[in-house]
Amino acid sequence: MTNGIESLFCLRQRESTIWREVLGGLTTFLALSYILFVQVAVLGSVGVPVGGIIFATCVASAAACFIMGFWANYPIALAPGMGENFYFAMIAGVMGAAAWGLEMPGWKPALALVMLVGAVFFLLSWTGIRRHVIDAMPPALRYGVAAGIGLLIATVGLDFGNLIQFGGPAPQPVPLGGNPAAWLTLIGLLVIFVLTALRVPGAVLVGIVVNGLLAMFAFGLIGRPGAVFSHEIFTGVGTTISGGFEGFAGLARAITGKHLAEVIVFAVVLLFMDVFDTIGTLVGVLGEAKLTPDGRLPDVRRALVADAVGTTLGGALGTSTVTSYVESAAGVAMGARTGLAAVVAGVLMLLALFFRPIIEVVGQGVQIAPGVFKQPLIAPALIFVGALMLRAIRRVDWDDVTEYVPAFLAALLMPLTMSISHGIAAGFIAYALGKLLTGRAKQCPAVVYVVAALFVARYVLSGWLLGA
């Protein structure tokens, strides 16, 4: 059996061992498993049933990990992406608004849209068209959008942790006195910060665990879970699966109504986020693993297909876009070089299904006032991940004003408007105008002009210029 595993995953050719791959897969899982708690909080906030979220996240992630491991043979694990989940929540909120008149919760057509985008990504990955899509978005917009999403996630984390209060004319800091949720957030952030500096694998997960224990035993903010394990892993699954497919009817009404431009923009942004997250992760992690000879990605089609299958399956089951996780670098640092590490991470994702009681308790948040709930257990993770994503801004060309201003606007407006869409719109429009009006129209890909025009039409025709 050992020889069969070595042969299947080419362990000797990549100078690895079964033990290294198992340790690498375990490390990767520990590094990314915080997403289980975050998904419950973020998707649950727009009405997606908690049981369905957990099942969809674990199963879709595991399936994508298995394809990545067995077929592409890369040490890359997959799970719902940070950034994509917040964009999904935003789409669900917009589509669920009374003005859209879809007569269903917004998360249903949002899941249908994720399925469609996953199918398109699959086709692009299976054919050679994907390379044109990858090259279509200028680096400045790529990095500006990534940084902006990071700032938005961190801002949400400050709100979740009851450190900043929104709702007035301007965000206001919340006093620390009599504010255990804020203290819990700060403690968790300090734990993650120090452990990351010390290169401890799974620092984010450790921070969440520490926060959970403190919330239970020191602050008394949450109750203990009724059990550690549960065999009731299918509760709520039928609702999310049927809801996603019911969402196609709502999506059709939106497209045939007055919201065609918005739906196209949502779909394009979801596609771009998925494609560029995947490519960026593959280049970075596989480069660290020394699996990119001559700077090329061998068998990249298979890796992209794994991502696309995960996204489509996730939407069908009830979760947001599944993508390759940069936290896989933690497993590579432990010696992982083959797909066996991804398979191990996928198996652990399936086993996480049975820890549903703990995931629910951590993800449900704490009540700080009648009818007011916060998420101090996962807030530190959001703030820290936001800081990680902000690092992308350093790769912008700061010597070219037509490059850095669009990136800056995209990054700035996301946290200010609390909308990924508005930030992306500002970046695309500024980039298109900057290149067009300075005589460098050919430097701007045609797809950027198209998307910029769609955003302009959306604001002018829908009266959203001021974010209404």
N, C-alpha and C positions, 0 to 999 in steps of 0.2 A: 504493500500500500504506500509506503514511504517513497519507493522508487517511482510509483505511478504519479504521486503528487509532484515530485521533483521534475519529472518529465513533462507533465501537463503545464506547469508554470515556468519551465525553463530556469529552475533555481540555480543550477550550476553555471549556466551561461551568464547569468546576471550576478554571480558571486554572492548568492544569498543562501539561507537555510530555512527550513520549516519554522524553527524556533524564532528566527528574526522576523519572519513574515507574520507569525501569530502575534508576537509582541508589538510589531508595527501596526497591525490591524486593531489590536486592543487600544493602543495609544491614540490612534486616529479616532476611534469611537469615543473615547473619553474626551478628546479635544472638541468634538462637534456635537456631543449628545445634549448640550445645553439647548439645542434647537427644539428638542421635544417639549421642554417647558415653555419656550418662547412661542412656539406655534399655538399652544393651547391659549395663551394670553392674547396673542394678536388676532388669530382667526376667530377665537371665541368672542372677541369684542364686537364682531360684526354678525354674530348669531350662528356661526357654524357649530353644530353639536360637538361637544368635547370628545365623546367616545369616537366619533367618526374622524376627528382630527388626528387623534393618536393612532388609530388603525391605519388611516391613509398615509400618514407620515412614515410610520415604521415599514409598512408593506411596500410602498412605492420606492422608498429609499433602499430597502433591501434588494428589490428586483433590479434597480439600476446598479447597485453595487455588484450583484452577481454577473450582470452582463459586462460591466467594466472589468471584473476580475477574470471570468472564464473566457470571454471573447477577445477583449482588448488587451488583457494581461497587464494592466497598469495598476499601481498601488494608490488608486484614487477612489475615495469614498464619496457618495452623493447623498444629499438630503435637501429639503426645502431651503432655498437661499434666503439669507438675511438681506433685506432690501426688496427682494421680490415679494416676500410675505407682507411687508408694509404697503407695497404698491397694490397688491391684491386687496388688502383691506380698504385702501383708498377707492379702488374701482368698485368694490362691493358697496361702499358708502354712497358713491355717486349714483350707481345704478339702482340702488334701493330708495333713492329720493322720490318723493311724490311727483316731482316734475317729470320724471321719466315715465311714469304710468305703466310700469311693467307688471304690476299686480302680483309681485312675488318678492321675497327677501333678496337683496342685492347680491348675496353670496352665491345664489344659484346661477344667474347668468355669468358671474365672474368665474365660477368653476368651468362653465361651458367654454368660456373664452380661453382659459388655460388649456383645456383639451384641444381646442382648435390650434392654438399656438404651438403646442407640443407636436401635433400632427404635421404642421408646416415645417417645424424644426427637423422632424424626422425626414421629410422629403428633401430638405436642403442638405441634411447630413448624408443621406444615401446617395445623393448626386454630387456633381462638382459645383453646383450653384453656391454651396455654403461659403466658398472662398470669396465670392463676390460680396456676400452679405458681411463677412468678417471685415473686408477691406472698405466697406461702405461708410462706416462711422469714423470720422476723423479722431485721432488720438486725443486731441484737446477736449472734445465732447465726452469721450469715453472716461477720461480721468476726472473731468469736472463733474460729471454725473455720479461717478463712484464716490467722490469726495462729498458731494451734496447729500447723497443718500446716507453716508456716514454721519454727517452733521444732523440730518433729520432723525436718524435712529437714536443718536445721543440725546437730542432734544426730547424725544419721546421718553427716553430713559430717565431724564431729569424729572419729567412729569410723573412717570410711573413711580419714581422713588420719592415723590412728594417733596422734592427740593425746589421746584419752581411751579408756580400756579399760573395757569393760563385762563383766559376768559375775559379779562379786563382790557383796557386800552393797550396795555403792554404786559408782558410776562413779569411776574413779581416773585422774588425769593420768599420761600416759606420759612418762618422762624424755626430754629432747631429746638427751642424749648417746648416740651410737651409734644414732640414730634418723633415718636419711636420709628416710624417708617423711614424718615430721612436718615436717622442714625444707622438704621439697618442697611440702608443703601450705601452709606459712606463706608461702613465696615466691610461690606462685601466688595466694594470697589478697591479698597486698600488691600484686601486679601488677593484679589485677582492681579492687581498691579505688582505686588511684591513677588508672588509666585511666578508670574510671567518673567519678571526680571531675573529670577533665579532659574529660569528655564525648566520649570516643573510641568510635565505633561498634564493636560486637562485642567489647567489653572482656572478656566472659566467655570467648569463643572464643579470644581472644589469650592469656588466662591458661592455658587448657588446652594451647594450642600451645607456649607457653613451658615449661610443666611437662613436656610430652612430650619436648621437646628436651633439657631438663636431665636428665630421667630416663634418656635414652638415652646422652648424651655426657658428662655430668658425674658423675652418681651411679651409672650402670651398673645401674639397676634393671630396665630392660626392654630387649629386643633390638630391632633395627631391623626394620621390616616387610619381608617378602620382596619386596614390590613396592609401588608407589604406586597403580597402577591394577589393576583386575581385571575380566575379562569374566564371571566366574562369579558372577553376581548372584542366581541362583536356588537356590543351595545352601542346604538347610535349609527352604526355603519350603513344600515339600509336608508336612513334619512339623508345622509350625505351623498350616497350613490344616486338615489333617485332624484335628489335635489339638483345635482350637477346636470343630469340629463334633462330634467324639466327646464333647466336654465336655457336650453337651446331655443325654446319657444319665446322666452323673454328677450333673448339676444336677437332673435329674428324680428321681434316687434321694434326693438331699438334701431336695428339697421334699416328697416323699411319706414321708420318714422323719421324724426328730425335729428337723430343722434348718430347718423352714419359716420360723420367726421370724428366724433369722439371715440366711437368703437374702433375705428381704424387706428387712431393714435394710440389707444390703449394696447391694441394688439401689436403694433409695431414696437412700442416701448418694451412690452413684455418679451418680444422676440429678441430685441437688441440686448436687453439685460441678460437673458439666458445665454445667448451666443457669446457675448464678450466675457461674462463671468467664467464660462467654461473654458474658452480659449486662454484667458489670462491665467486661470488655475493650472491648466495643462502645461503651459509654457513654463510657469514658475516652478511648480512641484516636480515635473519630470526633468527639468533642467537641474534641479538640486539633486535628483536621483541619478543624474548622468545618463539619462535615457533619450537624449535628444542629439544624436550625431549630426554634426554640421548645422546645428540649430534647427533641424527639421523635426517634426512630430510624426514618427512612423505609426501607421495604423490609426491616424487621427479620426478617420471616418467611423471606426468602431467605437471610439470613445464618445464621439458626438452622438452616435445612435443610442448609446446607453443613457446619455443625458436626456435625449428626446423621449425615449420610452418612459423614463422616470417621470418626466413632466406630464406626458399624456396620461399615464396610469394614475399619477397623483391627482390630476384634475378629475378623473373618472371616479376616484375613491373619495375625494374630499379634502385635498390640501393644495397649497400654492406651488409654484414652479420649483421642481427638483433640479438641482444643478450640482456640478462638481465642487467639492469643498477644499478651500485652500488649507484648512486644518489638516489635510492629508500630509502636509509637509512635516507634521509632528511624527507621523508614522515613518516617513522616509528618514527622518533624523535618527530613528531607532533601528534603522537598517533595512526597512522594507524596500523591495525593488520590483516586486511582481504583483500580479493580480490576486495572489493568495491573501494579501493583506486586505484588499477590498472585499473579498469573500468573507473573511473573518469579521470585518466591520458590519457587513450585511447580516450575518448570523446574529450578531449582538443586537442589531436593530430589531430583528424579529423577537428576540428574547425580551427586549424592552417592553413589548406589548403586555407582558404579564406583570409589569410594575406599574400598571395603570393607576392604582390608588395613590401612589406617591406623586406621579406626574400631575394628576388632577389637583391634589392639595397644593402643590407648588405653583401650578399655573392659574389657580382660581383667584389669587390675589387676597388682600386683607381689607377689611372694612375699617376706615378711619373716622367715619361719621355716618349717620343714617343715610343710606343710599349712595354713599361715596366709597368707591373701592380703588385701591392703588396696588402696584405690583413691585414692592421693594425687594422681593426675592430674586426677580430676574432683571430689575433695573440696572444693577451694576454690570451685568453682561451686555446690555444694550449700550451703555455708555462706553464700555471698553471696546466693543466691536466697532462702534462709531469712530473711535480714535484710530483703530486699525485701518478702516476704510478711508479715512481722511488722508492717509499717507500717499494716496494716488495722485494728489494734486501736485506733488513735487516733480512729477514727470511731464508736466505741461511746459511748453516752450515759452518761457517768460521773457523772451527777447522779441516776440512777435505779438503786437497788440491784437491782431485779428485772431490769434489763438488763445491768448490768456484772458481776454475780456469775456468771450462766450463761456469759457470754463468757469471763470469767476462768478458770472451771473447765474449759471446753472447751480453752482455750489451754494451761493448766497441765498437764492430765493427759495430753495427747498425748505430749510428750517424756518425762514421768515413767514412763508405762506402755509407751512405745514402740508405741502403738496409736492410730491415728486413730479407730477405732471407739469405744474407751473414752472418748476425749475428747468426741466428738460425743454419746455417750450421756449423759455428765454434763451437758453443756450443755442438751440437750433436756429431760432430766428436771428440772433445776433451773429452767429457764424455765417449764415447765408448772406445777410446784408453786408457784413464786414468784407467778405471775399468779393461780392458782386460790386460794391461801390468803390473798391480800391483797385479795380482792374485785374483781379485775380480770380475771376469767376470759375476758371477751369480747375482751380485747387479745391473747389468744393464739390463733393460727389453729388450726382443728380438726386439721389435719394434724400439728401439733406434738404435740398430745395423743395422737394415734394412734401416732406414731413413739416418743414417750416411753413409752407403754404397751408397745409391742413390745420396747423395750430392757429395761424392768422384767421382762417375761415371760422374756426371754432370760436375764437374770442369775439370777432366782429359780428358773426351771424347769431351767436348764442348770447351775446351780451355779457360775456365772462371777462371782459377786459380788466375789470377791477377785482376779479376772483369771485364774482357772484355765483 
